[in-house]
């Protein structure tokens, strides 16, 4: 089953890579991160059999994954390649980045998906009868709450960006109480997914999944990177950083 999941996830990423070469746009990978999650879970269930708890997992993961895929796809319409990938293309040379990106972006993201979805793969391989338990309900509530927070934060930010004569820094709605409420929602989702594995023996062994996801969002590609980028571009953002919590929503500082 694990080998099949590797094949499914890396196969998807390989297909998206081909599409990126045709489009000359590596950022087409972004919407398919969540789709790879869903494929890993669905394949685990197909290999081991459907149960009530697995149907709940599929429903929760499917809602989160399709929402995120649809949002990122819609947001990318009419836009060119993400500047981060364009910078890599220039650094490594346009004539060779088409194949270099296969390893640097697509295989790397596929490998990360396989790691962070370990709790979901574990829960998706549970033996029958695997009825819905209290931990499954708690996991679903936390993951759906994270999905709702992420969706609301994305909508509020997009509405702000479309406003004429807007202020330099978005500090309304959820963004008034957290600089990165969308990442906070995504971290809640990761920990909710982990709880699905805890009602299985040895499920705690997949704890590295949400820890890795939290680390990536806080220290690598999320909070730290965006704060540095925004503070360099907008002096007002430094004051926003001083007054507003980085991740977990809370009262503003004076």
N, C-alpha and C positions, 0 to 999 in steps of 0.2 A: 504494500500500500504506500509506504513512504517513497519507494522508488517511483511509483506511478505518480505521486504528487510532485516529485522533482520533475518528471517528464512533462506533466501538465503545465506547471508554472513556468518552467524554462521554455517550453514550447510556445506558450503564449507570448513571453517576452521576445522570443526569436521572431515571431510573426510581426509583432509591433516594431521590432528593429527594422525589418524589411520595409515596412510602411514608412518608417522615419527616413530611411535612405532614399526612398522614392520622393518623399516630401522635402527632404533636406531640412528636417525639423525634428530634433531629438525630443522636444517637449511633448510630442504626441504620447510619450510613455506615461505622463502624469495621471491621466484618468484611469489607466489600466492597473494601477497599484491595488485599488480596492477590488477590481474584477479578479485579480490573481488570488486574493483572499477567498473569495466566494468559490472559485474553482477548486482550491485546495480542500475546503470543507466539503463541498459537494462530492468530490472524488473519494474522500475518506468515507462518506456515508454510503456511496455506491458500492464500495469494496466490502463494507462490513454489515450493511443492512439498515433499513429505516426503522427508527424507534420514535416514540413520542418526544423524548428529549431532543433527539437529533432534528426533528421537524421544527422544534422551537428554535434551535440554534440556526438552522438554515433560514428561517424567517427573519430573525434578528440580524444576522450577518447580511442577508440579501437586502434588507431595507437600508442598512448603513452603506453597503457597497454600491447599490444602484443609485442612491441619492448622491453620493460623492462622485461617482462616475458621470452622472448626468450634469451635476454642477460644474465640474472641471471641463467637461466637453463643451457645454454651453458657453462658459467663460472664455474658452480659447477660440471661439468662432471669429474669424476675421483678424486674428492677431498672428504675428509672426512667432519665430522661435523665442523661447524664454531667454532673456539676456545672460543668465547663468550658463546655459548650454552654448550660446553664441561665443561667450568668452572662452570656453573650453575649445570650441572649434577653431578659434583663432590661435590659441596657445599651442595646440598640437598640430595645427596645419589642416586646412580644409581638404587637402588631397588625401589625407590618411584618416581623418576623424571618423569617416563613415564606418570603418571597421574597428577603430579604437573604441568608439562609443558602444559597440556590442558588449565589450567587457567592462568598460568603465561605468556605464549607466545600466544597460539592460540586464546583464548577468548579475551585476552587483545588486540591483533592486530585486531580481528574482530570488537570489540567495537570501536577502534580508526578509522577504515575504515568507520563505520557508521557515526561517527561524522564529519570527514574531507570531506566526500562526500555529506554532507548536501546541499551545493549549487547545486550539480549535480542532486541529488534527487528532489530538489525543481524545478529546470529547467526542469527535465524529467517529472514532473507532470503538466506542464503548460497546460491550456485548449486550444482547437483550436480557431482560425486558427493558431496562433503561427508561423507567418512567420519569416524568417531570417531578423534580424534588424542590425543596425550599431553596437550595443553592442555585438551581437553574432559574427559578423565578427572580431571585436577587440579581443574578448575572444579567438577565434580560432587562430588568429595570435600570440597572446602572448603564448598560450599553446603550439602551434607548434614550436615557437621559443625556448621555454624552452626544449621541447623534442629534438630538434636538438642540442642544447648546451649540454644537458645531454649525448646524444649519441656520440657526437664528443669527449667530455671529457673522457667517458668510453673507447672509441677506442684508444685515445692517451695514456691513462694510461696503457692499456693492451699491446700495442705495446712497450712501454717503459719497462715493466716488462719482456718481452720476449727477450730483447736486452742483449747480453753477455757483461760483463764488463761495465755495466751501472753505472752511478753516483749514490751516496747514496740517492739523493732526486730528484724527478721528478719536473723539473721547465721549461718545454718546452710547446709550444702550448698555450692552454688556461690556463694551470697550471702555466705559467709564470706570469700571471696577476691576478690569484685567487688561493688560496690554496685548494678551494673546488668548482670548476666550475660545477661539477655534481650536487651538492646540490643547487647551484644557479639556474641551469636549472630546478631542481625539484620544487623549490619555485616559479619560474615563472609559471610553469604548474599549481600549486595550485591556484595562483591568477588569471590565465586565466580561470580556471574552475569556480572560484567564479563569474567572470563577466558574465557568462552565466545566472546566477540567477538574475542579476540586472535589466533585462528588464521585470521582473515580479513584481507585487505589493508585497511589504514586502520582496523582495529578499535580502535586506540589512540585514535581521535578521540572515542570514546564514554566516555573516562575521566571526563568530567564527571558521569556517572551515579552511580557509587559515591562520588565526592567529595561530591556534593550530598546523597546519602543519609546519609553519615557526618556531615556538617555539621548536617543537620536533627536527627539523633538525639543528637548531642553538645551542640549549642549552642542549638537552638530548642525542640523539643517533647519532648526526652528527658531526658538527664542533668542539664543545668543547671536546667531547670524543676522537675524532681522533687526534686533536692537542696535547692533553695530552699524548696519547699513543705514537705518533710518536716522540714527543720531548723527552720522556723518553728513547726511543730506539736508536735514532740517534741524536748526537750532532749537525750535520749539519742542522737538521730540525729547530732548534731554530733560526739560522741565516735566514733560509728561511721564518720563521714566521715574523721575524723583517722586512724583505724587501718586503713581498708579502701580499696583502690584503687578509683578511679571506674569503670573500664571493663574493662581487660585484667586477667584474674585473676592474682593473684600473692600472695606471702607478706604477712601482715599486719604492720603497723608496731607497734612497742612503745608 
